[in-house]
Amino acid sequence: MPRSKTDDKRVLVIGLGRFGSSLALELVAHGWEVLGMDSSPRLVQTFADSLTHTVVADATDEEALRQVDAQDFNRAVVAIGTHLEESILATSLLVDMGVPHIWAKAISRRHGRILQQVGAHHVVLPEHDMGERVAHLLSGRMLDYVEIEEGFALGKTRAPNSLIGKRLGDTRVRARYGITVVSIKRHGEEFTYATEDTVPQKGDVIVVAGRTSHVERFAEVG
């Protein structure tokens, strides 16, 4: 495998559990070269034919990381699951090696804060985020929901009656609800950008952006 940091299509994935393997397989499907690393021979063998490269190694051992040239990767993902100490130590070692972009999986907000403190550039909480998303879908009119960062979200919902048949510019939707309508989809058509001249019709699906509480409240508007 080439060792150049300028190659943007290479990534090291540490931990081949459910999250790590799913991520690694998706990256391979999109043309990335993936080195999958795990301390479990069984997991490594499972994905040996699916990933570009696999290796059985302990990510908390600096020498093991250097043997797979972890320091030469531009991107690395620490997808270690429930072993918090291993997750934190592996992340810290990658930081010390100077890997420019490190994503790390956290199982709690506290775990995530520690990962950020040791130098992870991006922290993801897949179980927390998915639980939060499903809760929003179950509890209201939201068709989809993504929290971009804490306190700010995107929501997909049906256009409420208060917007139907009116120019968005005339509805004062931002002043009234604290959200911005960013795109709209009519039945049988694709999503397109929303403008002040957009006139939502009954059955249209819209995507709105704003503070999480505002997006939640807007989704309940009839």
PyMOL commands that place a pseudoatom at each C-alpha (Angstrom):
pseudoatom trace, name=CA, resn=MET, resi=1, chain=A, elem=C, hetatm=0, pos=[0.000, 0.000, 0.000]
pseudoatom trace, name=CA, resn=PRO, resi=2, chain=A, elem=C, hetatm=0, pos=[1.372, 3.462, -0.838]
pseudoatom trace, name=CA, resn=ARG, resi=3, chain=A, elem=C, hetatm=0, pos=[2.569, 5.471, 2.133]
pseudoatom trace, name=CA, resn=SER, resi=4, chain=A, elem=C, hetatm=0, pos=[1.853, 9.014, 0.922]
pseudoatom trace, name=CA, resn=LYS, resi=5, chain=A, elem=C, hetatm=0, pos=[-0.176, 11.290, 3.180]
pseudoatom trace, name=CA, resn=THR, resi=6, chain=A, elem=C, hetatm=0, pos=[-1.344, 13.132, 0.089]
pseudoatom trace, name=CA, resn=ASP, resi=7, chain=A, elem=C, hetatm=0, pos=[-3.415, 10.116, -0.970]
pseudoatom trace, name=CA, resn=ASP, resi=8, chain=A, elem=C, hetatm=0, pos=[-6.905, 11.098, 0.175]
pseudoatom trace, name=CA, resn=LYS, resi=9, chain=A, elem=C, hetatm=0, pos=[-8.440, 7.703, -0.506]
pseudoatom trace, name=CA, resn=ARG, resi=10, chain=A, elem=C, hetatm=0, pos=[-6.736, 5.754, 2.271]
pseudoatom trace, name=CA, resn=VAL, resi=11, chain=A, elem=C, hetatm=0, pos=[-8.034, 5.240, 5.787]
pseudoatom trace, name=CA, resn=LEU, resi=12, chain=A, elem=C, hetatm=0, pos=[-7.088, 3.186, 8.818]
pseudoatom trace, name=CA, resn=VAL, resi=13, chain=A, elem=C, hetatm=0, pos=[-10.052, 1.689, 10.672]
pseudoatom trace, name=CA, resn=ILE, resi=14, chain=A, elem=C, hetatm=0, pos=[-9.250, 0.374, 14.149]
pseudoatom trace, name=CA, resn=GLY, resi=15, chain=A, elem=C, hetatm=0, pos=[-11.915, -1.965, 15.498]
pseudoatom trace, name=CA, resn=LEU, resi=16, chain=A, elem=C, hetatm=0, pos=[-13.954, -4.209, 13.215]
pseudoatom trace, name=CA, resn=GLY, resi=17, chain=A, elem=C, hetatm=0, pos=[-17.058, -4.600, 15.330]
pseudoatom trace, name=CA, resn=ARG, resi=18, chain=A, elem=C, hetatm=0, pos=[-20.508, -3.673, 14.032]
pseudoatom trace, name=CA, resn=PHE, resi=19, chain=A, elem=C, hetatm=0, pos=[-19.785, 0.037, 13.614]
pseudoatom trace, name=CA, resn=GLY, resi=20, chain=A, elem=C, hetatm=0, pos=[-16.209, -0.254, 12.375]
pseudoatom trace, name=CA, resn=SER, resi=21, chain=A, elem=C, hetatm=0, pos=[-16.902, -3.022, 9.872]
pseudoatom trace, name=CA, resn=SER, resi=22, chain=A, elem=C, hetatm=0, pos=[-19.979, -1.278, 8.496]
pseudoatom trace, name=CA, resn=LEU, resi=23, chain=A, elem=C, hetatm=0, pos=[-17.992, 1.925, 8.029]
pseudoatom trace, name=CA, resn=ALA, resi=24, chain=A, elem=C, hetatm=0, pos=[-15.049, 0.104, 6.464]
pseudoatom trace, name=CA, resn=LEU, resi=25, chain=A, elem=C, hetatm=0, pos=[-17.220, -1.823, 3.990]
pseudoatom trace, name=CA, resn=GLU, resi=26, chain=A, elem=C, hetatm=0, pos=[-19.047, 1.347, 2.976]
pseudoatom trace, name=CA, resn=LEU, resi=27, chain=A, elem=C, hetatm=0, pos=[-15.758, 3.138, 2.348]
pseudoatom trace, name=CA, resn=VAL, resi=28, chain=A, elem=C, hetatm=0, pos=[-14.496, 0.267, 0.210]
pseudoatom trace, name=CA, resn=ALA, resi=29, chain=A, elem=C, hetatm=0, pos=[-17.747, 0.397, -1.776]
pseudoatom trace, name=CA, resn=HIS, resi=30, chain=A, elem=C, hetatm=0, pos=[-16.990, 4.067, -2.472]
pseudoatom trace, name=CA, resn=GLY, resi=31, chain=A, elem=C, hetatm=0, pos=[-13.512, 3.341, -3.787]
pseudoatom trace, name=CA, resn=TRP, resi=32, chain=A, elem=C, hetatm=0, pos=[-11.420, 3.874, -0.651]
pseudoatom trace, name=CA, resn=GLU, resi=33, chain=A, elem=C, hetatm=0, pos=[-8.427, 1.779, 0.349]
pseudoatom trace, name=CA, resn=VAL, resi=34, chain=A, elem=C, hetatm=0, pos=[-9.110, 0.555, 3.875]
pseudoatom trace, name=CA, resn=LEU, resi=35, chain=A, elem=C, hetatm=0, pos=[-6.714, -1.037, 6.313]
pseudoatom trace, name=CA, resn=GLY, resi=36, chain=A, elem=C, hetatm=0, pos=[-8.871, -2.789, 8.909]
pseudoatom trace, name=CA, resn=MET, resi=37, chain=A, elem=C, hetatm=0, pos=[-7.178, -3.478, 12.234]
pseudoatom trace, name=CA, resn=ASP, resi=38, chain=A, elem=C, hetatm=0, pos=[-8.460, -5.488, 15.185]
pseudoatom trace, name=CA, resn=SER, resi=39, chain=A, elem=C, hetatm=0, pos=[-7.033, -7.557, 18.019]
pseudoatom trace, name=CA, resn=SER, resi=40, chain=A, elem=C, hetatm=0, pos=[-9.506, -10.356, 17.250]
pseudoatom trace, name=CA, resn=PRO, resi=41, chain=A, elem=C, hetatm=0, pos=[-8.216, -12.874, 14.669]
pseudoatom trace, name=CA, resn=ARG, resi=42, chain=A, elem=C, hetatm=0, pos=[-11.805, -14.004, 14.091]
pseudoatom trace, name=CA, resn=LEU, resi=43, chain=A, elem=C, hetatm=0, pos=[-13.009, -10.543, 13.109]
pseudoatom trace, name=CA, resn=VAL, resi=44, chain=A, elem=C, hetatm=0, pos=[-9.978, -9.885, 10.930]
pseudoatom trace, name=CA, resn=GLN, resi=45, chain=A, elem=C, hetatm=0, pos=[-10.511, -13.180, 9.128]
pseudoatom trace, name=CA, resn=THR, resi=46, chain=A, elem=C, hetatm=0, pos=[-14.190, -12.356, 8.612]
pseudoatom trace, name=CA, resn=PHE, resi=47, chain=A, elem=C, hetatm=0, pos=[-13.362, -9.202, 6.656]
pseudoatom trace, name=CA, resn=ALA, resi=48, chain=A, elem=C, hetatm=0, pos=[-10.062, -10.258, 5.089]
pseudoatom trace, name=CA, resn=ASP, resi=49, chain=A, elem=C, hetatm=0, pos=[-11.610, -10.738, 1.640]
pseudoatom trace, name=CA, resn=SER, resi=50, chain=A, elem=C, hetatm=0, pos=[-13.802, -7.616, 1.804]
pseudoatom trace, name=CA, resn=LEU, resi=51, chain=A, elem=C, hetatm=0, pos=[-11.351, -4.926, 2.848]
pseudoatom trace, name=CA, resn=THR, resi=52, chain=A, elem=C, hetatm=0, pos=[-8.235, -3.775, 1.016]
pseudoatom trace, name=CA, resn=HIS, resi=53, chain=A, elem=C, hetatm=0, pos=[-5.946, -4.879, 3.840]
pseudoatom trace, name=CA, resn=THR, resi=54, chain=A, elem=C, hetatm=0, pos=[-6.514, -6.368, 7.289]
pseudoatom trace, name=CA, resn=VAL, resi=55, chain=A, elem=C, hetatm=0, pos=[-4.189, -6.987, 10.195]
pseudoatom trace, name=CA, resn=VAL, resi=56, chain=A, elem=C, hetatm=0, pos=[-4.403, -8.551, 13.642]
pseudoatom trace, name=CA, resn=ALA, resi=57, chain=A, elem=C, hetatm=0, pos=[-2.784, -6.066, 16.020]
pseudoatom trace, name=CA, resn=ASP, resi=58, chain=A, elem=C, hetatm=0, pos=[-3.199, -4.302, 19.353]
pseudoatom trace, name=CA, resn=ALA, resi=59, chain=A, elem=C, hetatm=0, pos=[-3.983, -0.643, 18.719]
pseudoatom trace, name=CA, resn=THR, resi=60, chain=A, elem=C, hetatm=0, pos=[-2.872, 0.291, 22.243]
pseudoatom trace, name=CA, resn=ASP, resi=61, chain=A, elem=C, hetatm=0, pos=[0.678, -0.809, 21.374]
pseudoatom trace, name=CA, resn=GLU, resi=62, chain=A, elem=C, hetatm=0, pos=[2.598, 2.055, 19.750]
pseudoatom trace, name=CA, resn=GLU, resi=63, chain=A, elem=C, hetatm=0, pos=[5.051, -0.316, 18.086]
pseudoatom trace, name=CA, resn=ALA, resi=64, chain=A, elem=C, hetatm=0, pos=[2.181, -2.298, 16.524]
pseudoatom trace, name=CA, resn=LEU, resi=65, chain=A, elem=C, hetatm=0, pos=[0.726, 0.930, 15.119]
pseudoatom trace, name=CA, resn=ARG, resi=66, chain=A, elem=C, hetatm=0, pos=[4.073, 1.939, 13.686]
pseudoatom trace, name=CA, resn=GLN, resi=67, chain=A, elem=C, hetatm=0, pos=[4.514, -1.484, 12.068]
pseudoatom trace, name=CA, resn=VAL, resi=68, chain=A, elem=C, hetatm=0, pos=[1.349, -0.897, 10.024]
pseudoatom trace, name=CA, resn=ASP, resi=69, chain=A, elem=C, hetatm=0, pos=[2.539, 2.658, 9.237]
pseudoatom trace, name=CA, resn=ALA, resi=70, chain=A, elem=C, hetatm=0, pos=[-0.356, 4.270, 11.075]
pseudoatom trace, name=CA, resn=GLN, resi=71, chain=A, elem=C, hetatm=0, pos=[1.627, 7.509, 11.143]
pseudoatom trace, name=CA, resn=ASP, resi=72, chain=A, elem=C, hetatm=0, pos=[1.484, 7.687, 7.330]
pseudoatom trace, name=CA, resn=PHE, resi=73, chain=A, elem=C, hetatm=0, pos=[-2.314, 7.741, 7.125]
pseudoatom trace, name=CA, resn=ASN, resi=74, chain=A, elem=C, hetatm=0, pos=[-4.089, 11.014, 6.556]
pseudoatom trace, name=CA, resn=ARG, resi=75, chain=A, elem=C, hetatm=0, pos=[-7.294, 9.658, 8.139]
pseudoatom trace, name=CA, resn=ALA, resi=76, chain=A, elem=C, hetatm=0, pos=[-7.946, 7.148, 10.897]
pseudoatom trace, name=CA, resn=VAL, resi=77, chain=A, elem=C, hetatm=0, pos=[-11.065, 5.920, 12.666]
pseudoatom trace, name=CA, resn=VAL, resi=78, chain=A, elem=C, hetatm=0, pos=[-10.974, 4.517, 16.183]
pseudoatom trace, name=CA, resn=ALA, resi=79, chain=A, elem=C, hetatm=0, pos=[-14.098, 2.335, 16.199]
pseudoatom trace, name=CA, resn=ILE, resi=80, chain=A, elem=C, hetatm=0, pos=[-13.307, 0.368, 19.354]
pseudoatom trace, name=CA, resn=GLY, resi=81, chain=A, elem=C, hetatm=0, pos=[-16.548, -0.386, 21.153]
pseudoatom trace, name=CA, resn=THR, resi=82, chain=A, elem=C, hetatm=0, pos=[-17.013, -0.906, 24.874]
pseudoatom trace, name=CA, resn=HIS, resi=83, chain=A, elem=C, hetatm=0, pos=[-13.356, -0.864, 25.962]
pseudoatom trace, name=CA, resn=LEU, resi=84, chain=A, elem=C, hetatm=0, pos=[-13.026, 2.781, 26.937]
pseudoatom trace, name=CA, resn=GLU, resi=85, chain=A, elem=C, hetatm=0, pos=[-9.402, 2.609, 28.039]
pseudoatom trace, name=CA, resn=GLU, resi=86, chain=A, elem=C, hetatm=0, pos=[-8.326, 1.010, 24.758]
pseudoatom trace, name=CA, resn=SER, resi=87, chain=A, elem=C, hetatm=0, pos=[-10.331, 3.537, 22.759]
pseudoatom trace, name=CA, resn=ILE, resi=88, chain=A, elem=C, hetatm=0, pos=[-8.758, 6.482, 24.568]
pseudoatom trace, name=CA, resn=LEU, resi=89, chain=A, elem=C, hetatm=0, pos=[-5.211, 5.092, 24.440]
pseudoatom trace, name=CA, resn=ALA, resi=90, chain=A, elem=C, hetatm=0, pos=[-5.407, 4.235, 20.722]
pseudoatom trace, name=CA, resn=THR, resi=91, chain=A, elem=C, hetatm=0, pos=[-6.713, 7.720, 19.962]
pseudoatom trace, name=CA, resn=SER, resi=92, chain=A, elem=C, hetatm=0, pos=[-3.966, 9.311, 22.040]
pseudoatom trace, name=CA, resn=LEU, resi=93, chain=A, elem=C, hetatm=0, pos=[-1.276, 7.316, 20.238]
pseudoatom trace, name=CA, resn=LEU, resi=94, chain=A, elem=C, hetatm=0, pos=[-2.600, 8.369, 16.818]
pseudoatom trace, name=CA, resn=VAL, resi=95, chain=A, elem=C, hetatm=0, pos=[-2.576, 11.993, 17.975]
pseudoatom trace, name=CA, resn=ASP, resi=96, chain=A, elem=C, hetatm=0, pos=[1.032, 11.656, 19.133]
pseudoatom trace, name=CA, resn=MET, resi=97, chain=A, elem=C, hetatm=0, pos=[1.920, 10.171, 15.739]
pseudoatom trace, name=CA, resn=GLY, resi=98, chain=A, elem=C, hetatm=0, pos=[0.552, 13.238, 14.007]
pseudoatom trace, name=CA, resn=VAL, resi=99, chain=A, elem=C, hetatm=0, pos=[-2.349, 11.672, 12.091]
pseudoatom trace, name=CA, resn=PRO, resi=100, chain=A, elem=C, hetatm=0, pos=[-4.126, 14.789, 10.733]
pseudoatom trace, name=CA, resn=HIS, resi=101, chain=A, elem=C, hetatm=0, pos=[-7.742, 13.588, 10.853]
pseudoatom trace, name=CA, resn=ILE, resi=102, chain=A, elem=C, hetatm=0, pos=[-8.899, 11.237, 13.604]
pseudoatom trace, name=CA, resn=TRP, resi=103, chain=A, elem=C, hetatm=0, pos=[-12.506, 10.107, 14.040]
pseudoatom trace, name=CA, resn=ALA, resi=104, chain=A, elem=C, hetatm=0, pos=[-13.336, 8.272, 17.257]
pseudoatom trace, name=CA, resn=LYS, resi=105, chain=A, elem=C, hetatm=0, pos=[-16.462, 6.401, 18.317]
pseudoatom trace, name=CA, resn=ALA, resi=106, chain=A, elem=C, hetatm=0, pos=[-17.823, 7.202, 21.770]
pseudoatom trace, name=CA, resn=ILE, resi=107, chain=A, elem=C, hetatm=0, pos=[-20.432, 5.296, 23.735]
pseudoatom trace, name=CA, resn=SER, resi=108, chain=A, elem=C, hetatm=0, pos=[-21.418, 8.258, 25.910]
pseudoatom trace, name=CA, resn=ARG, resi=109, chain=A, elem=C, hetatm=0, pos=[-21.047, 12.022, 25.978]
pseudoatom trace, name=CA, resn=ARG, resi=110, chain=A, elem=C, hetatm=0, pos=[-18.523, 11.702, 28.822]
pseudoatom trace, name=CA, resn=HIS, resi=111, chain=A, elem=C, hetatm=0, pos=[-16.472, 9.251, 26.749]
pseudoatom trace, name=CA, resn=GLY, resi=112, chain=A, elem=C, hetatm=0, pos=[-16.723, 11.670, 23.828]
pseudoatom trace, name=CA, resn=ARG, resi=113, chain=A, elem=C, hetatm=0, pos=[-15.435, 14.589, 25.905]
pseudoatom trace, name=CA, resn=ILE, resi=114, chain=A, elem=C, hetatm=0, pos=[-12.411, 12.539, 26.989]
pseudoatom trace, name=CA, resn=LEU, resi=115, chain=A, elem=C, hetatm=0, pos=[-11.679, 11.593, 23.382]
pseudoatom trace, name=CA, resn=GLN, resi=116, chain=A, elem=C, hetatm=0, pos=[-11.793, 15.259, 22.415]
pseudoatom trace, name=CA, resn=GLN, resi=117, chain=A, elem=C, hetatm=0, pos=[-9.511, 16.144, 25.317]
pseudoatom trace, name=CA, resn=VAL, resi=118, chain=A, elem=C, hetatm=0, pos=[-6.858, 13.663, 24.169]
pseudoatom trace, name=CA, resn=GLY, resi=119, chain=A, elem=C, hetatm=0, pos=[-7.021, 15.111, 20.661]
pseudoatom trace, name=CA, resn=ALA, resi=120, chain=A, elem=C, hetatm=0, pos=[-9.679, 13.363, 18.530]
pseudoatom trace, name=CA, resn=HIS, resi=121, chain=A, elem=C, hetatm=0, pos=[-10.733, 15.727, 15.766]
pseudoatom trace, name=CA, resn=HIS, resi=122, chain=A, elem=C, hetatm=0, pos=[-14.211, 14.229, 15.306]
pseudoatom trace, name=CA, resn=VAL, resi=123, chain=A, elem=C, hetatm=0, pos=[-16.258, 12.261, 17.837]
pseudoatom trace, name=CA, resn=VAL, resi=124, chain=A, elem=C, hetatm=0, pos=[-19.313, 10.225, 16.844]
pseudoatom trace, name=CA, resn=LEU, resi=125, chain=A, elem=C, hetatm=0, pos=[-21.910, 8.674, 19.159]
pseudoatom trace, name=CA, resn=PRO, resi=126, chain=A, elem=C, hetatm=0, pos=[-23.738, 6.264, 16.819]
pseudoatom trace, name=CA, resn=GLU, resi=127, chain=A, elem=C, hetatm=0, pos=[-25.986, 4.609, 19.409]
pseudoatom trace, name=CA, resn=HIS, resi=128, chain=A, elem=C, hetatm=0, pos=[-26.913, 7.909, 21.067]
pseudoatom trace, name=CA, resn=ASP, resi=129, chain=A, elem=C, hetatm=0, pos=[-27.496, 9.677, 17.747]
pseudoatom trace, name=CA, resn=MET, resi=130, chain=A, elem=C, hetatm=0, pos=[-29.628, 6.863, 16.345]
pseudoatom trace, name=CA, resn=GLY, resi=131, chain=A, elem=C, hetatm=0, pos=[-31.696, 6.634, 19.526]
pseudoatom trace, name=CA, resn=GLU, resi=132, chain=A, elem=C, hetatm=0, pos=[-32.275, 10.378, 19.464]
pseudoatom trace, name=CA, resn=ARG, resi=133, chain=A, elem=C, hetatm=0, pos=[-33.246, 10.278, 15.793]
pseudoatom trace, name=CA, resn=VAL, resi=134, chain=A, elem=C, hetatm=0, pos=[-35.734, 7.427, 16.225]
pseudoatom trace, name=CA, resn=ALA, resi=135, chain=A, elem=C, hetatm=0, pos=[-37.254, 9.162, 19.256]
pseudoatom trace, name=CA, resn=HIS, resi=136, chain=A, elem=C, hetatm=0, pos=[-37.965, 12.218, 17.125]
pseudoatom trace, name=CA, resn=LEU, resi=137, chain=A, elem=C, hetatm=0, pos=[-39.486, 10.124, 14.349]
pseudoatom trace, name=CA, resn=LEU, resi=138, chain=A, elem=C, hetatm=0, pos=[-41.707, 8.206, 16.748]
pseudoatom trace, name=CA, resn=SER, resi=139, chain=A, elem=C, hetatm=0, pos=[-42.902, 11.149, 18.802]
pseudoatom trace, name=CA, resn=GLY, resi=140, chain=A, elem=C, hetatm=0, pos=[-44.062, 13.607, 16.160]
pseudoatom trace, name=CA, resn=ARG, resi=141, chain=A, elem=C, hetatm=0, pos=[-44.639, 14.499, 12.510]
pseudoatom trace, name=CA, resn=MET, resi=142, chain=A, elem=C, hetatm=0, pos=[-40.947, 14.424, 11.640]
pseudoatom trace, name=CA, resn=LEU, resi=143, chain=A, elem=C, hetatm=0, pos=[-40.079, 12.252, 8.628]
pseudoatom trace, name=CA, resn=ASP, resi=144, chain=A, elem=C, hetatm=0, pos=[-36.354, 12.446, 9.283]
pseudoatom trace, name=CA, resn=TYR, resi=145, chain=A, elem=C, hetatm=0, pos=[-34.085, 14.216, 11.737]
pseudoatom trace, name=CA, resn=VAL, resi=146, chain=A, elem=C, hetatm=0, pos=[-30.355, 14.882, 11.985]
pseudoatom trace, name=CA, resn=GLU, resi=147, chain=A, elem=C, hetatm=0, pos=[-28.627, 16.856, 14.724]
pseudoatom trace, name=CA, resn=ILE, resi=148, chain=A, elem=C, hetatm=0, pos=[-25.701, 18.604, 13.011]
pseudoatom trace, name=CA, resn=GLU, resi=149, chain=A, elem=C, hetatm=0, pos=[-24.131, 19.493, 16.319]
pseudoatom trace, name=CA, resn=GLU, resi=150, chain=A, elem=C, hetatm=0, pos=[-25.427, 19.922, 19.824]
pseudoatom trace, name=CA, resn=GLY, resi=151, chain=A, elem=C, hetatm=0, pos=[-28.258, 22.443, 19.659]
pseudoatom trace, name=CA, resn=PHE, resi=152, chain=A, elem=C, hetatm=0, pos=[-28.636, 22.663, 15.847]
pseudoatom trace, name=CA, resn=ALA, resi=153, chain=A, elem=C, hetatm=0, pos=[-30.577, 20.279, 13.615]
pseudoatom trace, name=CA, resn=LEU, resi=154, chain=A, elem=C, hetatm=0, pos=[-32.120, 19.509, 10.241]
pseudoatom trace, name=CA, resn=GLY, resi=155, chain=A, elem=C, hetatm=0, pos=[-35.651, 18.148, 10.091]
pseudoatom trace, name=CA, resn=LYS, resi=156, chain=A, elem=C, hetatm=0, pos=[-37.718, 16.714, 7.234]
pseudoatom trace, name=CA, resn=THR, resi=157, chain=A, elem=C, hetatm=0, pos=[-41.478, 17.108, 7.556]
pseudoatom trace, name=CA, resn=ARG, resi=158, chain=A, elem=C, hetatm=0, pos=[-44.665, 17.738, 5.586]
pseudoatom trace, name=CA, resn=ALA, resi=159, chain=A, elem=C, hetatm=0, pos=[-45.351, 21.364, 4.804]
pseudoatom trace, name=CA, resn=PRO, resi=160, chain=A, elem=C, hetatm=0, pos=[-47.809, 22.606, 7.458]
pseudoatom trace, name=CA, resn=ASN, resi=161, chain=A, elem=C, hetatm=0, pos=[-51.100, 24.262, 6.526]
pseudoatom trace, name=CA, resn=SER, resi=162, chain=A, elem=C, hetatm=0, pos=[-49.742, 27.631, 7.618]
pseudoatom trace, name=CA, resn=LEU, resi=163, chain=A, elem=C, hetatm=0, pos=[-47.311, 27.597, 4.669]
pseudoatom trace, name=CA, resn=ILE, resi=164, chain=A, elem=C, hetatm=0, pos=[-49.442, 25.998, 1.960]
pseudoatom trace, name=CA, resn=GLY, resi=165, chain=A, elem=C, hetatm=0, pos=[-50.308, 28.238, -0.972]
pseudoatom trace, name=CA, resn=LYS, resi=166, chain=A, elem=C, hetatm=0, pos=[-48.121, 31.114, 0.252]
pseudoatom trace, name=CA, resn=ARG, resi=167, chain=A, elem=C, hetatm=0, pos=[-44.771, 32.489, -0.827]
pseudoatom trace, name=CA, resn=LEU, resi=168, chain=A, elem=C, hetatm=0, pos=[-42.214, 31.551, 1.808]
pseudoatom trace, name=CA, resn=GLY, resi=169, chain=A, elem=C, hetatm=0, pos=[-41.081, 35.167, 1.753]
pseudoatom trace, name=CA, resn=ASP, resi=170, chain=A, elem=C, hetatm=0, pos=[-44.557, 36.241, 2.863]
pseudoatom trace, name=CA, resn=THR, resi=171, chain=A, elem=C, hetatm=0, pos=[-44.933, 33.731, 5.675]
pseudoatom trace, name=CA, resn=ARG, resi=172, chain=A, elem=C, hetatm=0, pos=[-42.180, 35.210, 7.885]
pseudoatom trace, name=CA, resn=VAL, resi=173, chain=A, elem=C, hetatm=0, pos=[-41.383, 31.610, 8.767]
pseudoatom trace, name=CA, resn=ARG, resi=174, chain=A, elem=C, hetatm=0, pos=[-37.991, 32.456, 10.265]
pseudoatom trace, name=CA, resn=ALA, resi=175, chain=A, elem=C, hetatm=0, pos=[-39.395, 35.192, 12.501]
pseudoatom trace, name=CA, resn=ARG, resi=176, chain=A, elem=C, hetatm=0, pos=[-42.408, 33.104, 13.532]
pseudoatom trace, name=CA, resn=TYR, resi=177, chain=A, elem=C, hetatm=0, pos=[-40.774, 29.728, 14.071]
pseudoatom trace, name=CA, resn=GLY, resi=178, chain=A, elem=C, hetatm=0, pos=[-37.019, 30.403, 14.235]
pseudoatom trace, name=CA, resn=ILE, resi=179, chain=A, elem=C, hetatm=0, pos=[-36.244, 28.014, 11.365]
pseudoatom trace, name=CA, resn=THR, resi=180, chain=A, elem=C, hetatm=0, pos=[-35.217, 28.289, 7.718]
pseudoatom trace, name=CA, resn=VAL, resi=181, chain=A, elem=C, hetatm=0, pos=[-36.816, 26.215, 4.952]
pseudoatom trace, name=CA, resn=VAL, resi=182, chain=A, elem=C, hetatm=0, pos=[-33.800, 25.049, 2.950]
pseudoatom trace, name=CA, resn=SER, resi=183, chain=A, elem=C, hetatm=0, pos=[-35.339, 22.648, 0.420]
pseudoatom trace, name=CA, resn=ILE, resi=184, chain=A, elem=C, hetatm=0, pos=[-38.650, 21.286, -0.832]
pseudoatom trace, name=CA, resn=LYS, resi=185, chain=A, elem=C, hetatm=0, pos=[-39.859, 18.166, -2.634]
pseudoatom trace, name=CA, resn=ARG, resi=186, chain=A, elem=C, hetatm=0, pos=[-43.094, 17.813, -4.575]
pseudoatom trace, name=CA, resn=HIS, resi=187, chain=A, elem=C, hetatm=0, pos=[-44.631, 14.387, -5.151]
pseudoatom trace, name=CA, resn=GLY, resi=188, chain=A, elem=C, hetatm=0, pos=[-42.873, 12.625, -8.030]
pseudoatom trace, name=CA, resn=GLU, resi=189, chain=A, elem=C, hetatm=0, pos=[-40.093, 15.208, -8.165]
pseudoatom trace, name=CA, resn=GLU, resi=190, chain=A, elem=C, hetatm=0, pos=[-36.663, 15.588, -6.612]
pseudoatom trace, name=CA, resn=PHE, resi=191, chain=A, elem=C, hetatm=0, pos=[-35.657, 17.898, -3.779]
pseudoatom trace, name=CA, resn=THR, resi=192, chain=A, elem=C, hetatm=0, pos=[-34.785, 21.428, -4.861]
pseudoatom trace, name=CA, resn=TYR, resi=193, chain=A, elem=C, hetatm=0, pos=[-33.614, 24.540, -3.036]
pseudoatom trace, name=CA, resn=ALA, resi=194, chain=A, elem=C, hetatm=0, pos=[-36.307, 26.655, -1.442]
pseudoatom trace, name=CA, resn=THR, resi=195, chain=A, elem=C, hetatm=0, pos=[-36.352, 30.415, -2.080]
pseudoatom trace, name=CA, resn=GLU, resi=196, chain=A, elem=C, hetatm=0, pos=[-38.507, 33.313, -0.951]
pseudoatom trace, name=CA, resn=ASP, resi=197, chain=A, elem=C, hetatm=0, pos=[-40.662, 32.758, -4.056]
pseudoatom trace, name=CA, resn=THR, resi=198, chain=A, elem=C, hetatm=0, pos=[-41.271, 29.058, -3.312]
pseudoatom trace, name=CA, resn=VAL, resi=199, chain=A, elem=C, hetatm=0, pos=[-44.948, 28.282, -2.691]
pseudoatom trace, name=CA, resn=PRO, resi=200, chain=A, elem=C, hetatm=0, pos=[-45.456, 24.990, -0.800]
pseudoatom trace, name=CA, resn=GLN, resi=201, chain=A, elem=C, hetatm=0, pos=[-48.426, 22.862, -1.830]
pseudoatom trace, name=CA, resn=LYS, resi=202, chain=A, elem=C, hetatm=0, pos=[-50.377, 20.267, 0.158]
pseudoatom trace, name=CA, resn=GLY, resi=203, chain=A, elem=C, hetatm=0, pos=[-48.329, 17.076, 0.480]
pseudoatom trace, name=CA, resn=ASP, resi=204, chain=A, elem=C, hetatm=0, pos=[-44.979, 18.754, -0.184]
pseudoatom trace, name=CA, resn=VAL, resi=205, chain=A, elem=C, hetatm=0, pos=[-42.039, 17.618, 1.937]
pseudoatom trace, name=CA, resn=ILE, resi=206, chain=A, elem=C, hetatm=0, pos=[-39.717, 20.300, 3.254]
pseudoatom trace, name=CA, resn=VAL, resi=207, chain=A, elem=C, hetatm=0, pos=[-36.353, 20.290, 5.001]
pseudoatom trace, name=CA, resn=VAL, resi=208, chain=A, elem=C, hetatm=0, pos=[-35.853, 22.926, 7.671]
pseudoatom trace, name=CA, resn=ALA, resi=209, chain=A, elem=C, hetatm=0, pos=[-32.799, 24.001, 9.653]
pseudoatom trace, name=CA, resn=GLY, resi=210, chain=A, elem=C, hetatm=0, pos=[-32.508, 25.736, 12.993]
pseudoatom trace, name=CA, resn=ARG, resi=211, chain=A, elem=C, hetatm=0, pos=[-31.993, 25.374, 16.706]
pseudoatom trace, name=CA, resn=THR, resi=212, chain=A, elem=C, hetatm=0, pos=[-33.040, 21.899, 17.817]
pseudoatom trace, name=CA, resn=SER, resi=213, chain=A, elem=C, hetatm=0, pos=[-35.920, 23.170, 19.953]
pseudoatom trace, name=CA, resn=HIS, resi=214, chain=A, elem=C, hetatm=0, pos=[-37.212, 25.317, 17.076]
pseudoatom trace, name=CA, resn=VAL, resi=215, chain=A, elem=C, hetatm=0, pos=[-37.085, 22.438, 14.588]
pseudoatom trace, name=CA, resn=GLU, resi=216, chain=A, elem=C, hetatm=0, pos=[-38.930, 20.187, 17.048]
pseudoatom trace, name=CA, resn=ARG, resi=217, chain=A, elem=C, hetatm=0, pos=[-41.592, 22.817, 17.661]
pseudoatom trace, name=CA, resn=PHE, resi=218, chain=A, elem=C, hetatm=0, pos=[-42.039, 23.553, 13.963]
pseudoatom trace, name=CA, resn=ALA, resi=219, chain=A, elem=C, hetatm=0, pos=[-42.618, 19.838, 13.226]
pseudoatom trace, name=CA, resn=GLU, resi=220, chain=A, elem=C, hetatm=0, pos=[-45.711, 20.007, 15.437]
pseudoatom trace, name=CA, resn=VAL, resi=221, chain=A, elem=C, hetatm=0, pos=[-47.251, 22.954, 13.547]
pseudoatom trace, name=CA, resn=GLY, resi=222, chain=A, elem=C, hetatm=0, pos=[-50.483, 21.981, 11.818]
for i in range(1, 222): cmd.bond("trace and resi %d" % i, "trace and resi %d" % (i + 1))
show_as sticks, trace
zoom trace
